[in-house]
Amino acid sequence: MSSWSKNRKSLYGGGVIIFLLVVIIVPLYLRFYKAPTCFDNIQNGKEQGLDCGGSCERLCQNAFFSPVVKWTRFEKVAPGIYNEAAYIINPNTEGEALQVPYHIALYDNEGVIIVDRKGTVTLPPHRNTLAFQGDISVGSRVPARALFEFIDTPNWHKKVDPLSKLNVSDKKYSEDSSGSTFSVVLNNNGILPLNNVSVYVVLSDKDSNALGFSKTSIDEIPADKSSIAPFTWPLNREGNVISIEVLPVIE
């Protein structure tokens, strides 16, 4: 009888525990438990850092290379009007940084600032691009030096190249007394349209020095179709343009 009584008590106690688990503890757990996410400001799940790495789209600080600013240049396009650009190399094969803030400035020969502009630039995966500012008015002052700086650290995310199916063909550059023009054909060999494509160009001389640069935008390049990106400048470069680099990016 004593053994049976103990067993009965054990069964009763186990039943109470199961009842509490099913009726109280499990509902409380389901109510208050929050599955790990990439936005909860906690390193959890398969994350390699705080809300980064592993299954998260955002890359951790130690998982990418810093972008390289190859050069910063300015070009006079009309009296008192200049274009300015910084050439940026992204060495990350599958890393993209969207809308990275920067400032770009022009100084005179005494080191006095003439103009300082802020903007954002998207660093596409494994592609070079320009941080471009056009039609900068300097009045009667003459720029002597250009500056480019990132305002904040790029926030990198996993991204394959969305323009891997895009190729460049049929470049045409010409000059005359009224200025210069350039056009390039962009071929979308993919099965999906490409939207909001910005196209930057860099005109270089025989020594690979940048003589000029500009930007144009294409709303859409349809799937398995081509689009033409046109550029114009109100000046010629006296036959010094030897090579032209085309830098498309989705922004």
C-alpha positions as CSV (number, residue, x, y, z in Angstrom):
1,M,0.0,0.0,0.0
2,S,2.8,2.4,0.8
3,S,4.4,1.8,-2.6
4,W,1.1,2.3,-4.4
5,S,0.4,5.5,-2.4
6,K,3.8,6.9,-3.4
7,N,3.3,6.0,-7.0
8,R,-0.1,7.7,-6.9
9,K,1.3,10.8,-5.4
10,S,4.1,10.8,-8.0
11,L,1.5,10.5,-10.8
12,Y,-0.6,13.2,-9.3
13,G,2.4,15.5,-8.9
14,G,3.5,14.8,-12.5
15,G,0.0,15.6,-13.7
16,V,0.0,18.9,-11.9
17,I,3.4,19.8,-13.4
18,I,2.2,18.9,-16.9
19,F,-1.0,20.9,-16.3
20,L,1.0,23.9,-15.2
21,L,3.3,23.6,-18.2
22,V,0.4,23.3,-20.7
23,V,-2.0,25.9,-19.1
24,I,0.4,28.5,-17.7
25,I,4.0,28.2,-18.5
26,V,3.8,27.4,-22.3
27,P,1.3,30.3,-23.0
28,L,3.5,32.7,-21.0
29,Y,6.6,31.5,-23.0
30,L,4.8,31.9,-26.3
31,R,3.6,35.3,-25.3
32,F,6.8,36.8,-24.1
33,Y,9.4,34.9,-26.2
34,K,10.9,36.8,-29.1
35,A,12.7,34.9,-31.7
36,P,16.2,36.2,-32.6
37,T,16.2,38.9,-35.3
38,C,18.8,41.0,-37.0
39,F,17.3,44.1,-35.5
40,D,16.9,43.4,-31.8
41,N,20.3,45.0,-30.7
42,I,21.3,41.6,-29.2
43,Q,23.9,39.1,-30.5
44,N,21.8,35.9,-30.8
45,G,20.9,33.2,-33.2
46,K,23.6,32.6,-35.7
47,E,24.9,36.2,-35.7
48,Q,28.6,36.7,-35.7
49,G,28.3,40.1,-34.1
50,L,25.6,42.5,-32.8
51,D,22.9,42.1,-35.4
52,C,25.4,41.3,-38.2
53,G,26.9,38.3,-39.9
54,G,25.5,34.8,-40.1
55,S,22.0,34.9,-41.3
56,C,21.8,38.7,-41.1
57,E,22.1,40.8,-44.3
58,R,24.3,43.4,-42.6
59,L,28.0,42.5,-42.5
60,C,30.1,42.8,-39.4
61,Q,32.9,45.3,-39.3
62,N,35.6,42.6,-39.7
63,A,33.9,41.1,-42.7
64,F,34.6,43.8,-45.3
65,F,37.3,46.0,-46.7
66,S,37.2,49.7,-46.5
67,P,36.4,51.6,-49.8
68,V,39.4,53.3,-51.4
69,V,39.1,56.9,-52.7
70,K,41.4,56.8,-55.7
71,W,41.2,60.5,-56.6
72,T,39.2,63.7,-56.2
73,R,39.0,66.1,-59.1
74,F,37.2,69.2,-60.3
75,E,36.5,70.5,-63.8
76,K,35.5,73.9,-65.1
77,V,32.5,73.5,-67.4
78,A,31.4,77.2,-67.8
79,P,32.5,80.5,-66.3
80,G,32.1,80.2,-62.6
81,I,30.7,76.7,-62.8
82,Y,32.5,73.5,-61.9
83,N,31.9,69.7,-61.6
84,E,33.6,67.8,-58.9
85,A,33.9,64.1,-58.3
86,A,35.6,61.5,-56.2
87,Y,36.5,58.1,-57.7
88,I,35.7,55.3,-55.2
89,I,36.8,51.7,-55.4
90,N,34.7,49.0,-53.6
91,P,36.9,45.9,-53.1
92,N,34.0,43.9,-51.5
93,T,32.8,41.2,-53.9
94,E,29.4,40.8,-52.2
95,G,29.2,43.9,-50.1
96,E,27.1,46.9,-50.8
97,A,26.7,50.2,-48.8
98,L,23.6,52.2,-49.6
99,Q,23.5,56.0,-49.4
100,V,26.8,56.6,-47.6
101,P,26.9,60.3,-46.5
102,Y,29.9,62.5,-47.6
103,H,30.9,66.0,-48.1
104,I,32.9,67.4,-51.0
105,A,34.6,70.8,-51.1
106,L,36.6,73.2,-53.2
107,Y,39.4,75.5,-51.9
108,D,41.2,78.4,-53.4
109,N,45.0,78.7,-53.6
110,E,45.2,80.1,-50.1
111,G,43.4,77.2,-48.6
112,V,40.2,79.1,-48.0
113,I,37.0,77.1,-48.6
114,I,34.9,78.2,-51.6
115,V,32.1,75.7,-51.4
116,D,31.2,72.7,-49.3
117,R,28.4,70.3,-50.4
118,K,27.0,67.2,-48.8
119,G,25.6,64.2,-50.5
120,T,25.2,60.4,-50.4
121,V,26.8,57.7,-52.6
122,T,25.9,54.1,-53.1
123,L,28.9,51.7,-53.2
124,P,27.8,48.8,-55.4
125,P,29.2,45.3,-54.8
126,H,32.7,44.9,-56.5
127,R,32.2,48.0,-58.7
128,N,33.8,51.4,-58.8
129,T,31.7,54.5,-58.8
130,L,31.8,58.3,-58.4
131,A,30.6,60.6,-55.7
132,F,29.5,63.3,-58.2
133,Q,28.5,67.0,-57.7
134,G,27.6,69.0,-60.8
135,D,27.0,72.6,-61.6
136,I,28.9,74.0,-58.6
137,S,28.8,77.8,-58.6
138,V,31.9,79.5,-57.3
139,G,31.3,83.0,-58.6
140,S,34.5,84.8,-59.4
141,R,36.7,82.7,-57.2
142,V,39.1,80.1,-58.7
143,P,39.3,76.6,-57.2
144,A,42.8,75.2,-56.6
145,R,42.2,72.1,-54.5
146,A,39.4,69.5,-54.1
147,L,38.5,67.5,-51.0
148,F,36.2,64.5,-50.4
149,E,35.5,62.8,-47.1
150,F,33.0,60.3,-45.9
151,I,30.9,61.7,-43.0
152,D,30.0,58.3,-41.6
153,T,31.2,54.7,-41.8
154,P,29.6,52.8,-44.6
155,N,26.9,50.3,-43.4
156,W,27.7,47.1,-45.4
157,H,25.1,44.5,-46.5
158,K,25.3,41.3,-48.4
159,K,24.5,41.9,-52.0
160,V,25.3,40.2,-55.3
161,D,26.0,42.5,-58.2
162,P,22.6,43.5,-59.6
163,L,24.2,44.6,-62.8
164,S,26.0,41.3,-63.6
165,K,23.8,40.9,-66.7
166,L,24.5,44.4,-68.0
167,N,27.3,45.1,-70.5
168,V,28.5,48.3,-72.2
169,S,28.9,48.7,-75.9
170,D,29.1,51.2,-78.7
171,K,30.9,54.1,-77.1
172,K,30.8,57.3,-79.2
173,Y,32.7,60.4,-78.2
174,S,33.0,63.6,-80.4
175,E,34.2,67.2,-80.0
176,D,33.6,70.4,-82.0
177,S,33.8,74.1,-81.4
178,S,30.6,74.1,-79.4
179,G,31.5,71.3,-76.9
180,S,31.7,67.6,-76.7
181,T,29.2,64.7,-76.6
182,F,29.4,61.1,-75.5
183,S,26.9,58.2,-75.8
184,V,27.0,54.6,-74.7
185,V,24.7,51.7,-75.2
186,L,23.8,49.6,-72.1
187,N,22.6,46.1,-72.9
188,N,20.5,44.3,-70.3
189,N,21.0,40.6,-71.0
190,G,18.9,39.5,-68.0
191,I,15.3,38.3,-67.7
192,L,14.3,41.2,-65.4
193,P,14.2,45.0,-66.1
194,L,16.8,47.2,-64.4
195,N,15.3,50.2,-62.8
196,N,16.9,53.5,-61.6
197,V,20.3,53.0,-63.2
198,S,22.7,55.9,-62.7
199,V,25.5,56.0,-65.2
200,Y,28.8,57.8,-64.5
201,V,31.6,58.4,-67.0
202,V,35.2,59.4,-66.6
203,L,37.2,60.9,-69.5
204,S,40.9,60.3,-69.3
205,D,44.0,61.3,-71.2
206,K,47.0,59.2,-72.4
207,D,48.5,59.2,-68.8
208,S,45.2,58.0,-67.3
209,N,44.5,61.4,-65.7
210,A,40.8,62.3,-65.4
211,L,40.0,65.2,-67.6
212,G,36.2,65.2,-67.2
213,F,33.3,63.3,-65.7
214,S,29.5,63.4,-65.6
215,K,26.4,61.6,-64.6
216,T,23.1,60.7,-66.3
217,S,20.1,58.5,-65.2
218,I,18.0,55.9,-66.9
219,D,14.6,55.1,-65.4
220,E,14.5,51.5,-66.8
221,I,16.5,49.2,-69.1
222,P,13.9,46.5,-70.1
223,A,14.8,42.8,-69.9
224,D,16.8,41.7,-73.0
225,K,16.8,45.2,-74.3
226,S,19.2,48.1,-74.6
227,S,19.2,51.8,-73.6
228,I,21.4,54.7,-74.6
229,A,23.0,57.0,-72.0
230,P,23.8,60.4,-73.5
231,F,26.3,63.0,-72.1
232,T,27.1,66.6,-73.2
233,W,29.6,69.2,-72.1
234,P,29.8,72.8,-73.2
235,L,33.6,72.5,-73.9
236,N,36.0,70.3,-75.8
237,R,39.2,68.9,-74.6
238,E,41.3,69.4,-77.7
239,G,41.6,65.8,-78.6
240,N,43.2,64.8,-75.3
241,V,40.5,62.2,-74.4
242,I,42.0,58.8,-75.0
243,S,39.9,56.5,-72.8
244,I,36.4,56.6,-71.3
245,E,35.3,54.5,-68.4
246,V,31.6,53.9,-67.9
247,L,30.4,53.2,-64.3
248,P,26.8,52.1,-64.0
249,V,25.1,51.6,-60.6
250,I,21.6,51.1,-59.2
251,E,21.0,53.8,-56.6
